[in-house]
Amino acid sequence: MARRLAAVLFDLAKYLLTAVAAAGLFAKEAITLLTVSVAFLLALGLIAIAWFLTPTD
């Protein structure tokens, strides 16, 4: 169960960073440094939670 949740959190972080990168390429006026910073910190948080949920076996 924890392995599946960790995989979902890793995927959410990946999708979040992909969406911010795509928005930065195509909608430069809509993306700000604050938006990028918040998304990056949120993705790091998701990765950290997923890392601790991943079993070590």
C-alpha positions in Angstrom: 0.0 0.0 0.0 2.8 2.5 0.9 4.6 1.6 -2.3 1.6 2.5 -4.4 1.1 5.8 -2.5 4.8 6.7 -3.0 4.5 6.0 -6.7 1.4 8.2 -6.9 3.2 11.0 -5.1 6.3 10.7 -7.3 4.0 11.0 -10.4 2.2 14.0 -8.9 5.5 15.8 -8.4 6.6 14.9 -11.9 3.3 16.2 -13.4 3.4 19.4 -11.4 6.9 20.2 -12.6 6.0 19.3 -16.2 3.0 21.6 -16.1 5.0 24.5 -14.7 7.7 24.0 -17.3 5.1 23.9 -20.1 3.4 27.0 -18.8 6.7 28.7 -18.7 7.4 27.9 -22.3 3.9 28.8 -23.7 2.4 31.3 -21.4 5.2 33.6 -20.2 3.0 36.3 -18.9 0.9 33.9 -16.7 3.8 32.3 -14.9 5.7 34.2 -12.2 8.7 33.5 -10.1 6.4 33.0 -7.1 4.4 30.4 -9.0 7.5 28.5 -10.0 8.9 28.7 -6.4 5.7 27.4 -4.8 5.4 24.6 -7.4 9.0 23.6 -6.9 8.7 23.6 -3.1 5.4 21.6 -3.3 7.1 19.1 -5.7 10.0 18.7 -3.3 7.6 18.1 -0.4 5.8 15.4 -2.4 9.1 13.8 -3.3 10.2 13.9 0.3 7.0 12.2 1.5 7.2 9.6 -1.2 10.8 8.9 -0.4 10.0 8.2 3.3 7.0 6.0 2.3 9.1 3.9 -0.1 9.9 0.5 1.5 13.6 -0.3 1.8 13.4 -3.9 0.7 
